[in-house]
Amino acid sequence: MHPRNPYNKSPDFADLARRYPPLRPHVFINHTGSSTINFKSLPAQKRLTEALFRLDYGLSLTLPDDRLCPPVPNRLNYVLWLQDIVKSTCGSATVRGLDIGTGASAIYPLLACGFEHTWNFMATDIDERSVQFAKQNVSQNSMDSRIVVERVRADGPILQPLHTSLMDFDFTMCNPPFYSSAEDVSRSAEFKEFGPNAVCSGAEVEMITPGGETTFVTRIFSDSLQLRTKCRWYTSMLGKMSSIPDLVSLFREHSVDNYAVTEFVQGQTRRWAIGWSFQDARLPDTFARVSNPTLQNLMPSRNTLHHAFPGARSADILASAVRNVLALINGVTISSSATPAIYDHSSTMLVHARSNTWSRAARRGKLRTVCADQELPILRCSVECRERSSSSTSSDIACELLFTWVEGKDRLIFESFASHVSHKVTSALQEFEM
């Protein structure tokens, strides 16, 4: 689960039932002595979703029996990941998102707008019944001014609102139909060792699409190739890990190297999400890569590079050497990072480079000199000087530099900058020791 997800610990169902009486008939004590509900009961699932919405977010929800009842913890994982992406790469005062296939609950826009008061949504669906309930849920939570729900045609562009809007968007999100047919749904249930662990009330229009989720997300990607920077980040949830290789191959085929893959876990349920961008802002590895060994060859290249400096006696000494090295590179400016460092004994600098002046070709005068009036830097990256004990039982200090790519088009420029600075810092530390 996402580290900020409050449902990392199972909720106290007895306490929820006490504070939300409609849940009471569905709570019982299991064989371990803990309170729980029957997750294969649709009424129990609905009351739980209503309770979490009401008690944790102050929102009310009306759910029809013949449409999906979304589990709040799983949906919240996706919203929190998008929150990470927005805070890392979007500088807008007002954030605009598009929810594709919002469903009867409109759960994503409601959750997101519930704790992000500068966010606004366009929410679409092809199903009239879902659209009517979504509009009702938006209205009963007094969010009509921030969430607009529209029905769209199934045979039209999936990203239709982006084609017609005069405004740019910060992200799109989607929980697509996972399956290609009713047989695909049945096979999925059969593959689960103990059967489905929760009831599914989804209608065919929510569960099934020609070609399944891979084809659906491919349609979004094809549409995004036309729109490109009209939206900062295009994203989608995935129900099958097997969909990731096809989509990553699609990115690589079209030379889209700025993408992200993440994983969501709720109990026995595992989901994935994928995102891509045509803009220059880059995500830190913690948001763009997962540690799952099965997926490593599909991960985007690392945006964080580690360089160890065992000879540095402290992070302060290392930081001083870094500042001295950076001061000697033409066209580079430094500012303190607004983001607190992760470790206590560390410091972070934000570096802007207006042109490549450090490479061997640049030093020999073979690279074109940047124009004096060029506004955008060719590279923005953070440099963190970190210090920590080399082992739990040792007093030895290990220092390292973490270079994190923040913005830029050319990965080679970032990598060459990190290599150049690390080489110069090594030399500076050796001179200091002498």
C-alpha positions in Angstrom: 0.0 0.0 0.0 1.0 3.6 -0.4 2.9 4.8 2.7 0.4 7.6 3.3 -2.6 5.3 3.0 -4.3 5.2 6.4 -5.7 1.7 5.7 -2.2 0.1 5.9 -3.7 -1.2 9.1 -7.0 -3.0 8.9 -9.8 -0.8 10.2 -11.5 -1.5 13.5 -14.9 -2.8 12.1 -16.5 -2.7 15.5 -15.6 0.9 16.0 -16.8 1.8 12.5 -20.1 0.1 13.2 -20.5 2.0 16.4 -19.9 5.3 14.5 -21.9 4.3 11.4 -25.0 2.3 12.6 -26.0 1.0 9.1 -22.8 -1.1 9.1 -23.7 -2.8 12.5 -25.7 -5.8 11.1 -22.8 -6.8 8.9 -20.0 -6.9 11.6 -19.2 -10.1 13.4 -16.4 -11.7 15.4 -14.3 -14.2 13.4 -12.4 -17.3 14.7 -9.4 -15.1 15.8 -11.6 -12.9 18.0 -11.3 -9.9 15.6 -14.3 -8.0 14.3 -14.8 -8.2 10.5 -17.4 -8.3 7.7 -18.2 -10.8 5.0 -16.5 -9.3 2.0 -18.5 -11.6 -0.3 -21.7 -9.8 0.8 -22.6 -6.9 -1.4 -24.7 -5.1 1.3 -21.7 -5.4 3.7 -19.3 -4.1 1.1 -21.6 -1.1 0.3 -22.1 -0.2 4.0 -18.3 -0.4 4.6 -17.6 1.9 1.6 -20.2 4.3 2.8 -18.8 4.2 6.4 -15.2 5.0 5.3 -16.4 7.8 3.0 -18.5 9.4 5.7 -16.3 8.9 8.7 -12.8 9.5 7.2 -13.6 12.1 4.5 -16.9 13.6 5.4 -18.5 12.5 2.1 -21.7 10.7 1.4 -22.1 8.1 -1.3 -25.1 6.6 -3.1 -24.3 3.3 -4.8 -26.7 1.3 -7.1 -26.8 -2.5 -6.6 -26.0 -3.2 -10.3 -22.7 -1.2 -10.6 -19.3 -1.5 -9.0 -18.9 -0.9 -5.3 -15.3 0.5 -5.2 -13.1 -0.5 -2.2 -11.8 2.8 -0.7 -8.3 1.6 0.3 -7.4 0.4 -3.2 -8.8 3.5 -4.9 -7.0 5.8 -2.4 -3.7 4.2 -3.4 -4.1 5.5 -7.0 -5.1 9.0 -5.8 -2.1 9.2 -3.4 0.3 8.2 -6.3 -1.2 10.9 -8.4 -0.8 13.4 -5.6 3.0 12.4 -5.5 3.2 13.0 -9.3 1.5 16.4 -9.1 3.6 17.6 -6.2 6.8 16.5 -7.9 6.2 17.8 -11.5 3.3 20.3 -11.6 3.6 23.9 -10.5 0.0 24.9 -11.2 -1.9 26.8 -8.5 -5.1 24.9 -9.7 -4.8 21.3 -10.7 -7.0 19.8 -13.4 -7.6 16.1 -13.8 -9.6 13.9 -16.1 -11.2 10.7 -14.8 -11.9 8.3 -17.6 -14.8 6.0 -16.8 -15.7 7.6 -13.5 -18.4 5.0 -12.7 -21.5 5.5 -10.6 -19.6 6.4 -7.5 -17.3 9.0 -9.0 -15.0 7.8 -6.2 -11.7 9.2 -7.6 -12.8 12.8 -8.1 -14.6 12.8 -4.8 -11.7 11.4 -2.8 -9.1 13.7 -4.5 -11.2 16.8 -4.2 -12.0 15.9 -0.6 -8.4 16.4 0.6 -6.9 18.5 -2.3 -8.9 21.7 -2.3 -7.1 23.2 -5.4 -8.0 20.1 -7.6 -10.8 20.1 -10.2 -12.0 17.3 -12.3 -13.7 16.5 -15.6 -15.2 13.0 -15.2 -16.5 11.0 -18.1 -18.4 7.7 -18.7 -20.1 6.0 -21.6 -22.9 4.5 -19.4 -25.9 6.7 -18.8 -26.9 5.0 -15.5 -23.4 5.5 -14.1 -23.4 9.2 -15.2 -26.7 9.9 -13.4 -25.5 8.4 -10.2 -22.1 10.1 -10.5 -23.8 13.4 -10.9 -26.0 12.7 -7.9 -22.9 11.8 -5.8 -21.1 15.0 -6.8 -24.2 17.2 -6.1 -24.9 15.7 -2.7 -21.3 16.5 -1.7 -21.6 20.1 -3.0 -18.8 19.7 -5.5 -20.6 20.7 -8.7 -18.3 23.7 -9.1 -15.2 21.4 -9.0 -16.3 18.2 -10.6 -18.1 18.1 -14.0 -19.5 14.8 -15.1 -20.2 14.1 -18.8 -21.4 11.2 -20.8 -19.2 10.5 -23.9 -19.6 8.3 -26.9 -18.1 4.8 -26.8 -16.8 5.2 -30.3 -15.3 8.7 -29.8 -11.8 9.7 -28.6 -11.3 8.5 -25.1 -9.6 11.8 -24.3 -12.4 13.9 -25.9 -12.4 16.6 -23.2 -8.7 17.3 -23.8 -9.4 17.8 -27.5 -12.2 20.4 -26.9 -11.0 22.2 -23.7 -9.1 25.5 -24.0 -7.3 24.6 -20.8 -4.4 22.2 -20.2 -4.7 19.3 -17.8 -2.3 18.1 -15.2 -3.2 14.4 -15.3 -5.6 11.8 -16.6 -6.6 8.8 -14.7 -8.5 5.7 -15.6 -9.6 2.4 -14.0 -10.3 0.6 -17.4 -12.4 -2.5 -18.0 -9.9 -5.3 -17.3 -11.4 -8.0 -19.5 -12.0 -8.7 -23.2 -15.0 -11.0 -22.8 -17.3 -12.8 -20.3 -15.1 -15.9 -20.8 -12.0 -13.8 -19.8 -13.8 -12.9 -16.6 -14.6 -16.5 -15.8 -11.0 -17.6 -16.5 -9.7 -14.9 -14.2 -11.9 -16.2 -11.4 -10.8 -19.8 -12.0 -7.1 -18.9 -11.8 -7.6 -17.6 -8.2 -6.6 -20.3 -5.9 -9.3 -19.8 -3.4 -11.8 -18.0 -5.6 -12.5 -14.3 -5.6 -12.1 -12.8 -2.1 -14.8 -10.2 -2.5 -18.1 -9.8 -4.3 -18.1 -8.0 -7.6 -21.2 -6.2 -8.6 -19.8 -4.6 -11.8 -21.9 -4.4 -14.9 -20.6 -5.6 -18.3 -20.0 -2.1 -19.4 -17.6 -1.6 -16.4 -15.9 -5.0 -16.7 -15.5 -5.8 -20.4 -14.1 -3.9 -23.4 -13.0 -5.3 -26.8 -9.3 -6.4 -26.5 -9.3 -5.9 -22.7 -7.4 -3.3 -20.8 -4.3 -3.4 -22.9 -6.3 -2.4 -26.0 -8.1 0.3 -24.0 -5.0 1.9 -22.6 -3.4 1.6 -26.1 -6.3 3.8 -27.4 -5.5 6.3 -24.6 -1.8 6.3 -25.6 -2.7 6.7 -29.3 -4.9 9.7 -28.4 -2.1 11.2 -26.3 0.3 11.1 -29.2 -1.9 13.8 -30.8 -2.4 15.8 -27.7 1.1 15.4 -26.2 1.8 18.3 -23.8 -1.9 19.2 -23.5 -1.7 17.1 -20.4 1.3 16.7 -18.1 0.8 13.0 -17.2 -1.4 10.4 -18.7 -2.0 7.5 -16.4 -4.1 4.3 -16.0 -4.6 1.6 -13.5 -4.1 -2.0 -14.7 -5.7 -5.2 -13.4 -3.2 -7.6 -15.0 0.6 -7.5 -14.7 0.7 -9.2 -18.1 -0.5 -5.9 -19.7 2.6 -4.0 -18.7 5.1 -5.5 -21.2 2.9 -4.6 -24.2 2.4 -1.0 -23.0 6.1 -0.4 -22.2 7.0 -1.8 -25.6 4.6 0.8 -27.1 6.3 3.6 -25.1 9.7 2.5 -26.4 8.5 2.1 -29.9 7.5 5.7 -29.9 10.6 6.9 -28.0 8.6 7.9 -24.9 11.2 7.5 -22.1 9.5 9.6 -19.5 7.2 7.0 -18.0 6.4 5.4 -14.6 5.2 2.0 -13.3 3.8 1.4 -9.8 2.1 -1.3 -7.9 -0.9 -1.2 -5.5 -1.6 -3.9 -2.9 -4.7 -4.2 -0.8 -4.9 -7.5 1.1 -4.8 -10.3 -1.5 -5.6 -7.9 -4.3 -2.7 -6.5 -6.4 -3.1 -3.8 -9.0 -0.6 -1.8 -11.1 -0.6 1.7 -12.6 1.3 3.1 -15.5 1.9 6.7 -16.5 3.7 8.6 -19.3 4.5 12.2 -20.1 5.7 14.2 -23.1 7.0 17.0 -20.9 10.5 17.4 -19.4 9.7 17.1 -15.7 11.0 13.8 -14.3 9.8 11.7 -11.4 12.0 10.4 -8.7 12.5 6.6 -8.7 10.3 6.2 -5.6 7.3 7.2 -7.7 8.4 5.8 -11.1 9.8 2.4 -10.4 8.9 -0.7 -8.3 11.2 -3.3 -6.8 9.2 -6.3 -8.2 12.0 -8.4 -9.7 9.6 -9.7 -12.4 9.2 -6.2 -13.8 12.8 -4.9 -13.7 13.5 -5.1 -17.4 10.3 -3.0 -18.0 11.2 -0.2 -15.6 12.1 3.2 -16.9 15.8 4.2 -16.6 16.7 5.5 -13.1 16.3 9.2 -12.4 18.3 8.9 -9.2 22.0 8.1 -9.4 24.1 7.1 -6.3 27.8 7.9 -6.0 29.6 6.7 -2.8 32.4 8.7 -1.2 33.9 6.5 1.5 36.7 9.0 2.0 34.4 11.8 3.1 34.3 12.2 6.9 30.9 13.9 7.0 28.0 15.1 4.9 29.1 18.7 5.7 32.5 18.1 4.3 31.0 16.4 1.2 28.5 19.3 0.7 31.3 21.9 0.9 33.3 20.0 -1.7 30.2 19.8 -4.0 29.5 23.5 -3.7 33.2 24.3 -4.6 33.0 22.1 -7.6 29.7 23.5 -8.8 30.9 27.0 -8.4 33.6 26.3 -11.0 31.1 25.1 -13.7 30.1 27.8 -16.1 26.3 28.4 -16.5 25.4 26.5 -13.3 23.4 28.0 -10.5 22.6 26.5 -7.1 19.7 27.0 -4.7 18.7 25.2 -1.5 16.0 22.6 -2.0 12.6 23.4 -0.6 12.1 19.7 0.0 13.5 18.5 3.4 16.2 15.9 3.1 15.1 12.3 3.9 18.0 11.7 6.3 18.9 13.7 9.3 22.6 14.0 8.4 22.1 15.3 4.8 21.7 18.5 2.8 20.2 19.0 -0.6 20.9 21.5 -3.4 18.8 22.2 -6.5 21.1 22.7 -9.5 20.2 24.6 -12.8 22.4 24.3 -15.8 21.7 26.6 -18.8 24.0 24.7 -21.1 26.4 21.8 -21.2 29.7 23.4 -20.2 31.3 20.5 -18.4 31.6 17.7 -21.0 34.9 17.2 -22.8 33.4 18.4 -26.1 32.1 21.5 -24.4 35.5 22.2 -22.9 37.1 21.9 -26.3 34.6 24.4 -27.8 32.8 21.8 -29.9 29.4 22.4 -28.5 27.2 25.3 -29.5 27.2 28.0 -26.8 23.8 28.7 -25.3 22.1 32.0 -26.2 22.2 34.6 -23.4 18.5 35.0 -23.5 17.6 31.3 -23.3 15.1 31.0 -20.4 14.8 27.3 -19.8 17.7 25.3 -18.4 18.8 22.2 -20.2 19.1 20.5 -16.9 17.6 20.7 -13.4 18.6 18.2 -10.8 18.9 17.9 -7.1 22.1 16.9 -5.4 21.8 15.4 -1.9 24.8 14.9 0.3 23.9 12.0 2.6 25.7 10.5 5.6 24.8 7.4 7.6 26.5 4.6 9.5 27.9 1.9 7.2 26.5 -0.8 9.5 24.3 -1.1 12.6 27.2 -2.1 14.7 29.9 0.2 13.3 30.7 3.8 14.0 32.1 4.2 10.5 30.4 6.9 8.5 29.5 6.3 4.8 28.8 9.3 2.6 27.2 9.5 -0.8 25.8 11.8 -3.3 22.3 11.3 -4.8 21.7 13.0 -8.1 18.0 13.1 -8.9 16.9 14.3 -12.4 14.2 16.9 -12.0 13.8 18.3 -15.5 15.4 18.0 -18.9 15.1 16.3 -22.3 18.4 14.6 -22.6 19.3 11.8 -20.2 22.9 11.8 -21.3 23.3 15.4 -20.2 22.1 14.4 -16.7 24.3 11.3 -16.5 27.4 13.2 -17.8 26.8 16.0 -15.2 26.5 13.5 -12.3 29.7 11.7 -13.5 31.6 15.0 -14.0 30.7 16.4 -10.5 31.4 13.1 -8.8 34.9 12.9 -10.4 35.7 16.5 -9.4 34.4 16.0 -5.9 36.6 12.9 -5.5 39.7 14.9 -6.5 38.7 17.8 -4.2 38.3 15.4 -1.2 41.7 13.9 -1.9 43.3 17.3 -1.9 41.4 18.1 1.4 42.7 15.0 3.0 46.3 16.0 2.0 
